[in-house]
Amino acid sequence: MKKIIFLFVLAIVSLTVAQNGYAQNYKQPVPSIDAKGKITDAKGKHIGWITSEGIIKDATGVKVAHIDNSGNAVDAATGKNLGKASKNGTYLYHVKSGENDSLTVSVPMNGVCEVKDKNGKTVLLVHENYKQYGACAMHCLQMKNEHKDMKMK
């Protein structure tokens, strides 16, 4: 009788653990920008900041880039144009082949916008306060963290 009770309890515990395991990670983690402008990568590590004026800084506070009055992302070190941040939050950036690629931003839902690549994959969650510059900031910081040349054009 003790074996049957033990097996019954073991089966219930196994089923409970198995179902909880599936529920934990239903979405892949993505980088995000919170309401204060703090930028974190997909692992939750703080990688930089963005201000409401469009200044992009790395985690140590060093200015990486800024958005000028025309919506152009400008490299802080070289002064070169890195891309264009449109009014709706879409970010058009330049790649080495000379072609353009873009990131599009959804309308805010519960104060958060999804930034998607050309394939429709969500690559960033951004607070609506930083909708216009969020995709640009993430692109610049990823390039810096990967030690790639940010001058793409």
C-alpha positions in Angstrom: 0.0 0.0 0.0 2.9 2.4 0.8 4.3 1.8 -2.7 1.0 2.7 -4.4 0.7 5.9 -2.4 4.3 6.8 -3.1 3.9 6.2 -6.8 0.6 8.2 -6.8 2.3 11.2 -5.1 5.3 10.9 -7.4 3.1 10.9 -10.5 1.2 14.1 -9.3 4.5 15.9 -8.4 5.9 14.9 -11.8 2.9 16.2 -13.7 2.9 19.5 -11.7 6.6 20.1 -12.3 6.3 19.3 -16.0 3.4 21.7 -16.6 5.2 24.5 -14.7 8.3 23.9 -16.7 6.4 24.7 -19.9 4.8 27.8 -18.5 8.1 29.5 -17.4 9.5 30.8 -20.7 6.8 31.1 -23.3 8.6 34.0 -25.0 12.2 34.5 -25.8 13.6 37.3 -23.7 14.3 40.5 -25.7 16.2 43.7 -24.9 14.1 46.5 -23.4 14.0 50.2 -22.5 12.1 51.1 -19.4 10.2 54.3 -18.5 13.4 56.0 -17.2 15.4 55.3 -20.3 17.5 52.4 -18.9 18.4 50.0 -21.7 18.9 46.3 -20.8 19.9 43.4 -23.1 18.0 40.1 -23.4 19.8 38.7 -20.4 18.7 41.7 -18.2 22.2 43.3 -18.1 22.2 47.1 -18.1 24.0 48.3 -21.3 23.1 51.9 -21.6 20.7 54.9 -21.3 18.7 57.1 -23.6 17.4 60.5 -22.7 14.2 62.2 -23.8 16.5 64.6 -25.8 17.8 61.6 -27.9 21.2 61.3 -26.3 22.4 57.7 -26.2 25.0 56.7 -23.5 26.6 53.4 -22.7 26.4 51.8 -19.2 29.3 53.9 -17.9 27.7 57.1 -19.0 29.8 57.8 -22.1 27.9 59.4 -24.9 27.7 57.0 -27.9 25.4 58.9 -30.2 22.6 61.4 -30.4 19.6 62.2 -32.5 19.9 65.6 -34.2 17.0 67.9 -35.1 16.4 66.2 -38.4 16.1 62.8 -36.8 19.5 61.6 -37.9 21.5 59.3 -35.6 24.9 60.8 -35.3 28.0 59.0 -33.9 29.4 60.9 -31.0 33.0 60.0 -31.8 33.1 60.7 -35.6 30.0 62.8 -36.2 28.9 60.5 -39.0 25.3 59.7 -39.9 24.4 56.2 -38.7 20.7 56.2 -39.8 17.4 58.0 -39.5 14.9 57.9 -36.7 11.5 58.7 -38.1 8.6 60.4 -36.2 6.7 57.2 -35.8 9.7 55.4 -34.3 10.7 53.4 -37.4 14.5 53.4 -37.6 16.2 53.2 -41.0 19.9 52.2 -40.6 22.7 51.7 -43.1 24.6 48.5 -43.5 28.0 47.9 -44.9 26.8 46.8 -48.4 25.2 50.3 -48.8 21.7 49.0 -48.5 19.2 50.2 -46.0 17.4 48.1 -43.4 14.8 49.1 -40.9 13.2 48.4 -37.6 9.5 49.2 -37.1 7.7 50.1 -33.9 4.2 49.1 -33.0 1.6 51.2 -31.3 1.8 51.3 -27.5 -0.1 48.6 -25.6 0.0 49.1 -21.8 2.7 51.7 -22.3 5.1 49.4 -24.2 5.9 49.2 -27.9 7.4 46.3 -29.8 10.2 47.0 -32.1 10.3 44.4 -35.0 12.8 43.6 -37.7 12.0 43.2 -41.4 10.9 39.6 -40.7 8.4 40.6 -38.0 10.5 39.2 -35.1 10.3 41.3 -31.9 13.9 42.5 -31.2 13.1 45.1 -28.5 10.5 46.2 -26.0 10.5 50.0 -25.5 8.5 52.2 -23.2 6.3 54.6 -25.1 8.2 57.6 -23.8 11.2 56.5 -25.9 9.3 55.1 -28.9 10.9 57.6 -31.4 14.5 56.9 -30.4 14.4 53.4 -28.8 15.2 51.3 -31.9 18.0 53.7 -32.8 19.5 53.5 -29.2 19.4 49.7 -29.2 21.1 49.5 -32.6 23.9 51.9 -31.5 24.6 50.1 -28.2 24.6 46.7 -29.8 27.1 47.8 -32.4 29.3 49.3 -29.6 29.0 46.2 -27.4 29.9 43.9 -30.4 33.0 46.2 -31.0 31.8 46.9 -34.6 32.4 50.1 -36.4 29.3 52.2 -36.0 30.0 54.1 -39.2 27.9 52.1 -41.6 27.5 54.4 -44.5 
